[in-house]
Amino acid sequence: MRYAVILGFWEFSREEMSFSSSGDVKSAVRVIQIFRLFAELKRPLALSSISSKLAFPKSSCLALLKTLEAHGYLYQINDTKTYYPTRRLLLEGQVIAENDPFLSHVRPLLRDLCDATKETAFLAMRTGLLSHYVEVIESDQTLRYAATVGEKRPLHIGAAGQCLLGAMNEKEREAVMAMMDFEKFSSDTLTSAAALRSSISQGKERGWFMSIGGYQSDVASIGNYVWINGEAYAIVVAAPTNRLKSNELAISQAVLRCCSRVTSTAMF
């Protein structure tokens, strides 16, 4: 858990965060795991260390490292025989992100939402039984909700999941909820389809969705859904519970204004 000055509250293990699919290509997944390992440990690593930590056969691991090195994504530190990523992945990723036609449209509106509420704002879509963060604008406040692009959360624990489920028709929503396991993370987690169904119904009547302490008691979120290019997305503000509850009306209205702007200016 990241508690010192940031509410980041979601440090799962590497296995819990992998969400692997039976259709994954093993070599592609291994490349991703290698880069995630460097990001996690933040230091050069030897072949034996990478192979051991990721449980890869040493020969396969060496072949991947040599391929990444040959294509300019890793370099070997000769004196130590360790590897470290070059800046190539960063630079190419920046170019891709800067030219994403969808996010380039939504990002400024999320920034405005963050500025208006002084809280972290994010955009999420549904991936199976998870809400998937596709853009995050973090608050500048010292105590804030901290999240990163690419993180995934169970649908039943936050406003994002309620938004995405609320966007579905009843038949589709019930089919999805029937597959959920409703794991309990805190005393306020919605641990049944009935409880989640009730919360979604309240959100639809209210005009926006809210979760208080779905994962931890000190985290709350307010959001609503928008349709872009036929796909439902959740626009959410998340914050420390006491701060969000004391500004519930202002935050909910800011979220609704953002949703309206996204819908009215959408180009997809």
Secondary structure, 3 states (H helix, E strand, C coil): CCCCCCECCCCCCHHHHHCCCCCCCHHHHHHHHHHHHHHHHCCCEEHHHHHHHHCCCHHHHHHHHHHHHHCCCEEEECCCCEEEECCHHHHHHHHHHHCCHHHHHHHHHHHHHHHHHCCEEEEEEEECCEEEEEEEECCCCCCCECCCCCCEEEHHHCHHHHHHHHCCCHHHHHHHHCCCCCCCCCCCCCCCHHHHHHHHHHHHHHCCEEEECCCCCCEEEEEEEEEECCEEEEEEEEEEHHHHHHCHHHHHHHHHHHHHHHHHHCCC
